Amino acid sequence: MSGSKPDILWAPHHVDRFVVCDSELSLYHIDSAVSSELKAGSLRLSEETTATLLSINSDTPYMKCVAWYPKYDPECLLAVGQANGRVVLTSLGQDHNSKSKDLIGKEFVPKHARQCNTLAWNPLDSNWLAAGLDKHRADFSVLIWDISSKYAPETTVATEKVRLSAGDPEAGRQNDACLSLCWLPRDQKLLLAGMHRNLAIFDLRNTSQKIFVNTKAVQGVTVDPYFHDRVASFYEGQVAIWDLRKFEKPVLTLTEQPKPLTKVAWCPTRTGLLATLTRDSNIIRLYDMQHTPTPIGDETEPTIIERSVQPCENYIASFAWHPTSQNRMVVVTPNRTMSDFTVFERISLAWSPVTSLMWACGRHLYECTEEGKANSLEKDIATKMRLRALSRYGLDTEQVWRNHLLAGNEDPQLKSLWYTLHYILYFTVYTEDMDQKLTGNKGPLVYAGIKSIVKSSLG
């Protein structure tokens, strides 16, 4: 979240719910539009979908970042990071039997107040919540809280957190601000942090061991859900793609945009599809890295196919991929207007040798073939030619008239043609001797050309 612009988050386990957050949290339920008329209180998102406001939470002012609890919870539990560094657990549900009801309202407070920039739940050990804070000369900038501890909240600071730093406090160095966080799926004990001047990987089993790489691209760190060694981050108008197995430098830097980036997100339902959004833009740029070689060689340049989509006319404040619907996202504008949008895949076409048409779109394959029971007169000429060739059409030279049967015996003009050819051949081949004896005779009428038949005595 930046300033007062709204952000949007899709519920990880409620495929029909999302939350919009700016000065307050608003929970929406998305539904199919069964008719053109909107229900009272519903918002039109697309021709097929509408959204209904379920609840509003205004209990957490000065929000700077929000993270949705990764486990299923009917209460819609969220962590909110505030401008004073506090992390508050709050809810958007009404289920008093929820297992997490004791967590609602719990606060985690740093020793020294400063802004909380980012939050990240551990996807496997969901009791762990990492918070990234602005720098302070006397405290760490990355804190990891155990939300399930039985200690009272006021004692939490001393007993329930792991402290991580990109600097060395004991040597008197200041800690860098933490701008983004991401747990690495390949190991639940590894945390990737975007610090002020570098990316750092912390191992919680030994917090003194850290892997660093100096870079300006420390914002929005996010792991490709299909390739856990591939990470994206950004700075200003550039996106850096990293391979954690070769963490010395980016394997790819995407084209610099004229305006600063505000969000970068991998598609959860599509391999290697990265969406980016710049400030004051109604365009979402897509980078297709599906064909990137894996593993990436030292001299190999990954193949990127770049596209742009325009979900709405107004500027886009934020977007969120749907967790399960393929290539689907919801976008929100600064004035909270929302649109439900599906990114259509490029369509690949292929003709088969037998005239069938096949095309691929996303995960679907479509085949277009002529129905087998269709009348032969309605079939495509290429189909007719193939079927006739299979039946050895035109190759019966003994009884030429039978070739119309090989063609299907459904075209009277074709039948007339082959009978005509039969008679022509009969009188030219089988009665050759007879014709020679009839010297001066014009021959049978069937063999006469059309000009001789219709030519009148008047010319």
N, C-alpha and C positions, 0 to 999 in steps of 0.2 A: 504494500500500500504506500502510495506517495502522495503527501499532502491530503487534500480532501477528495481526491478522485476515488470513486468506488472500485473495489476489487470484487472478484467473483470466484467462489470455490464450489466445486461439485462434491456432494457427499460421497465418500468412498464406498459406502455399503447401501446407500439409498439411491437407486438409479433414477428416481423421479424427484429428487430434491437437490436444491442448491441454495447457497447463502450469498447475499450481497452485503458487503461491509464497507462502511465509510465512517460516519459518525455514530452509527448504530448497526446492529446485525439484523438482517431481514431474511427469514426463511421462506422459500417459495416451493410450491409443489407444481411440477410440470405434468401436463395431461394432454391427451389427444383432443383435437377440436372436432367434435362429432357433427357440428353444424356451423354455419357461418355466423350465427348469433353468439355473442360473448355472454357468459354468465356474469352475474353481478360480482364485482371485485376481481374479475379475471383480466389478464393482460394478454394481448395477442403477441406471440413470439414468432410465428410463421403461419403459413396456410394450414399446417397440420397440427400445430401445438399451441397451447395457452399455458399461462402460469398464474397460480393463485397464491396470494400471500397468506402464510399459515401463522406466523408469529413474528414479533419484533422484540429485540433485546436492546435496551438502552442503558444497561447497568454498568457498562465498561467504557467510560469516556477516554479520550486521548489514545485511541487505538493506533498502533503503528504496524502491527502484523497479526495475522490470524492463522492458526493451523488446526485442521480437523482431526479429531481423535481417530486413529487408524482402525481400531476394532469396532465391530458393529455395536451400536448403542442406540436404543430408541429415543434417548434424550437428546441426541445430536450434540454430543459434548465437544466443545472447542476450547482451545487455549488462545488467549489474547495477550499480546505483548503491548505494554503501554509506554508512554513517553518518559515516565519516571523509572523504567526498568522493571517494574513489577510484571509478573506473569500470572494471570487470573484464569481459572477454569470456570467456564460458564456453560449454559445450556440453552437450547431453543425448543425443548420438548416439554411435555406435561405428564410424563410417565413417572409416577411416584414410586413405582416398583423397580425402577432401573437399578442395576447393580452399581452404577457410578453416581448415584444420587449423593453419596457422602463426599464425593470429590467436588461437587458443584459449589462454587464460592471459595474454594481453596486458593491461597495466594502464595507465590514464591518470590521472595524479595532479595535482591542483591545487596551486598554490604554497602555499596555506594550507588546512589541514584544517578542514572543516566539512561538514555534512550535504548529501548529494546528494538533492534532492527529486524530480527528474523527468528523464526521458531521452526523446529523440526522434530516430529515424533519418530522414535525408533520403530520401524515397521514390524519387527519381530518381537522385541521386548517393549511392548507398548506402554510400560510404566515409565520409560525413560523419555524425558522431554529436554531437548537441547535448546538453549537460548543464546543468541548472539547480540552483544551489547556494544555500545560505543566505548572507546578506550577510557581508561582511568589509570592514573599513575600508581594507584595503590591496590588495584584489584584486577582480576582476570576478565577477559572479554568474552569468553565462552564458558557458560555454565550448563551443567547437565543435572537435571532434577529427577529424583525418584518420586513420582506422584503418589505411589502406593504406601509410602512409609507411614508408620503409625505415630511418628513424632508430631507434636503440635506445630502448626505453621510458623509460630514465632521462633522455634528452634531449628527450623529447616535449614537456614543459611549455614549453620555450623556443622550439621550432621548429614545432610541428605543430598549433597551435590558433589559432582566431580568438577574440578577447576582445570581449565585448559588455557594455554596461552601460546601465542605465536612468538612472543619474546621470551626473555629470561628475567623474571622479576627479581630474583636473587642477585643478579648482576647489575640491577639498577636501571634496566631498560624499560621504557614505557611499552605497554601492551597496545597492539594495533586494534582498531575497531574491527568488529566482525560484521560483515555486510550480508553474508549468505551462508546457509548451512544445508548439508545433505548427508544422510546416512547412506553408506555404501551397501547395496543389497548382497554383495558377495560375502560380506562378513559383518554381522550385527555389531561388532565391537569397533568398527572403523567409521570415523566421522570426517567428512570433507568440509573444510571451512574456507570461505572466501574472506581473507583478512584485508587490511588496508593496502598492502603491497605484495601479497603473495597468496597462493593457494597452499593449504596445509592439510595433510592427512594425519589425524590423531588415532592412535591405537589405545583404547581404554584399558587394555590389559597391562600396558606399560606407557603411561602418559609422558614419560621423559623421551620416548622415541617418537620422532615426528619426521614426516617427509615434506619438504618444501619445494616450491618452484616460484621464482620471482615472475610476476606478471601483473599487468593492470586489469586484466579480465577476471575480476573477483566477484562480480555480481551475478545473482541468479543461478548459482551452481545447481545442476540437475543431471541425474543419471538416466541414460537411455534404458527404458524398462526391458528391452530385448537384448542389449549388449551391455552388461554391467561394468565393462571396462571403458565404456565410452561416456564422456562427460561433456556437457556444454556449459559455458559461462560467457559473460559479456562485459564490455566496458564501452561507454559512449555508444558509438554506432557499429562496433565490431563484435562478432561472435567467435569465440575460440572453441574448437573441438579438441578434446584431449583423449589420449589413450593412456589409461592408468598403468599399463605395462611398460610404457615409454613416456614417463612423466616429466621429461626434461624440457619439452617444448610442445606447443600445440601441433597436432598432426594436420590441422587445417584451420585457416582463418577465413571466415566468410566475408563477403564483400562489405566494405564499410558503407553504412547508410548515412544520409545527410543529417538526420536527426538522431538524438540519443535513443537507445532502446529502453523500453520499460518492462518488457516481459519476454521470456524465452521458455518454451515448454515442449517436451517430447509428446507425441501422440501415444496414448496408452493402448490403442487398438491396432496400430499400424507400425510395421518395422521401419525404423530409421527416418521417420517423418518429424521434422522440427519446425515449430511455428514461432515466429518472432513478431513483435509489435513495437513500433516506434512512437514517440510522443507526437501528439496532434496529427494523427493519421487515421484514415478509415480503411487502410489496407493491412492485411495480415500476410506476411511473406512466408512461404513454405520452402523448406530445403529437404529434398528427397535424397537420403543417403542409403537407400536400400541396396545399391549395387557397390557399396564401399567394400574393398577387399578386406577380409579378416583372416589372419592378423594383418595389420597394416605394415607393409614393408618400409624400409628406410627411404627408398627411392620411389615409392608408389604415391601418386597423387589421387586421392579418393574422387570418385565421380559424383558430382552433385548436380541434381536437376532442380532448378529454381522456378517457383511459380508464385503468383500473387492472387489473393482472393479478396473480394470486397463484400463482407457480410451485411453492411448497412451503409447508408449515405452519410451519417454523422461520424464525428471522430469517435474512436474506440478507446475507452478507459482501460478495459481489461477483457480477458477472455478465459475460458476454462474448457478443456477437452472433456467430453463425456467419458466416464470410466469404462463403459462397455459397448455403447453404440459406435459402430465403426465411423471414424472420421467426422464425428459430430462435435460441435462446440456451441456454447452460448456466449455471446458477447454483450457487454454492457457499456453504455455511453456515459459521459460525465453527468448527464441529467437523469441517469438510471433508466433510460430506455434500453430494452433488452431484445435480442434477436436470437432465434434458434437456427443454426446454420449447419449444413453438411457439406464437407469438402468432397467434391466428386473426383474420383480417380481419373487419370488419363485412360482412354479406351484404346486397346490394341485390337486390330482386326486381322483375320486370316481366312483365306479361301482354302478349302480342301480340294483335292483333285477331282472330287465327285460333286463339285458345285455347292457344297454346304458352306455356310458362313458361320464362323466362330468369332466371338469377341469376349475380351476379359475386362472386367471393371471391378476393382477392389478384390475381394475374395471370391467373386462370383464369375462363373463361366456360362456364357449363353450361346446356344446353337440354333441357327435358323436353317431348317430343311423343309423341302416340300413334302406335304403329307402324302403318304403312300397310296391313299385311296382317291387322290385327286384325278379328275378326268385327264386323259392324255392330251386333250386339246388345250387344257389350261396350264400344262406344265411348261417350264422354261425350255427354250430350244436346245440348250446345252444338255438338259436332263433327257430330253427326247433322243438326242443324238447318242448319248451314252447308252440308254436302254436298248436302242435299236442296234448299236454296235455289239452289245452283249448277246443279242438274239441272232447275230450274223445277218442282219438286215442287208439286202442288196447282193448277197453272195449266192443265192440260188439261181444258177444260170441254166439249169435244166428245165424247170418250170417257173419261168420268170414271173408269171402272174402271182405266185405264192409269196412274193416279197411283201406285198401289202399286209399279208397275215403276220409276217415277222415284225412289221411295224406296229402291230396292235389291232389292225382291222377295225379302226374307229374313225378313219378319215375317208369319206367317199371319194374325194378328189384324188387322194393318193391311190385308192383302188382303181379308179379310172385310168390314172397314169400308168400303173404297172400292167394293166390289161392291154393298154395301147402299145406299150413297149413289147409286150409278149407277142402281139399280132405282127408288129413290125419285124421282130426277129424271126417269127415263123415264116413270113413271106420272103424274107431276104436270105435266110439260112436254109430252112428246110425245103423251100420250093425254088431253090436257085436254078435247078435244071429246067424246071417248068418255065421259069421266066425267060431263060435263054431261048427256049423254043418259040416263045411268043414275041418274035422279033417285030418291032414296029408297034407293039401293043404298049399302051401306057402303064399297064400293070394294074394290080388291085387298088381299089380306092383307098383302102386303109393305109397303103404305103405312100400314097400321093402326098406331096407337101401341102401346107395350108393354102399357099398361093394358088396352086393348081385347082384346089377344091372351090375356092371362092371367086376365082377369076371369071368374069363374065365375058360374053362374046364382044361386048362393047369396049373391052379393055379396062 
